[in-house]
């Protein structure tokens, strides 16, 4: 199985597991809006955990991709984000393209 097929298979498994988890909870209500982390906090956390170019940053529920883009820009590391909502996937892709870090970041 090539990388693209593995990635597609993993994404499908994550989506299916999420759907099953939420379907099992009839009264699941999301009570808080999406709250992106302010960029100064993103940078402070990345500095604190000593990210470097040899690392791979994984962000589950990556939203607009701010953690991924910040890590790739600041440290030149590879980054992988997973997001289930199409609108946020599109925003993440736009952020990656705008920052010019597409060679390092996947969402």
N, C-alpha and C positions, 0 to 999 in steps of 0.2 A: 504494500500500500504506500503510495507516495505521500509527500507532506500535505498537499492540498486535500487529498482524500482523508488523511488522518485528522486534519483540522476540521473538515466538514463533519466527520463522524463524531468527533468530540463535541462540537457545537450542537449537533443534533441530540446527543446524549444529555448534555446540560439542559437544553430546552425541554426535552421530554421529562427529565427528572423534576424540573421546576414546575411544569404543568401538573404532574402527578401530585407533587407536594401541595400545591395550592388547591387542586381539585379535592383533595382529602379534607380540606378545611372549608366547609361550606360558608362559614361566617368570617372568612379572612377579609379584613379591611385594612387597607394601607392608610394609616392615620396621619402620617407626616409627609410633607412634600419632599421631593428630591432636594437635597441641600449640598451643593458642591462645596468642597473644601477650598477656603481662600488660598490663593497662590503662595502667600508668605508662609502659611502653615505647611503646604506641600513641600516647599523648599527646605524648611526647617526639619521636617521629618526625614526627608531624603538625606540631608546632611548628617542627622543624628545616627541613622543606620549605616552610614559609611558606604553608600552605593558607589561602585566604580565600574569602569568600562567592561570588566569581565563578568559582571552580574547580569541576570535577566530579571526584570521587574514584571511581576504578574499582578494584574488588577482585575478582580472579579467584580462585576458591576461597575465598569469603568466610566459610565456616563459620557461626558464630553471629552474624555481622554486627557484631562489636565495633568494627572499623575504621570501618565505615559510620556507625554510630550515634555514635561518638565525634566523627567529623569533622562530621557534621550538627549535633550539639549544640553543639560548641565554635565552629564557624565559620559555620554556616548555609549551607553549600555543598550542592549536589546530589551524591548518591552513588548508584552503581550497583554491585551485587554479583552475581556469577555463582557458582552452586554447583550441583553435579551430584547430590548425595545428598539425597534427599527429607527425611530426618530433620533435616539441617542447614538446609535451606531453611525448614522449619517453625520451627526455633529462631531463625533470622534474622528471620522474620516476627514472631515473638513479641517479640523484642528491639526491633524497629522500633516495634511497637504500644505496648509498655510505655514507650518513651522519647517517644512522641508525635511522631515525626519522619517519619511516613508521607508527608507532602507533599514531603519532600526525598529520601527514600531508596527505592530499588527493589531487590528481590532476586529 
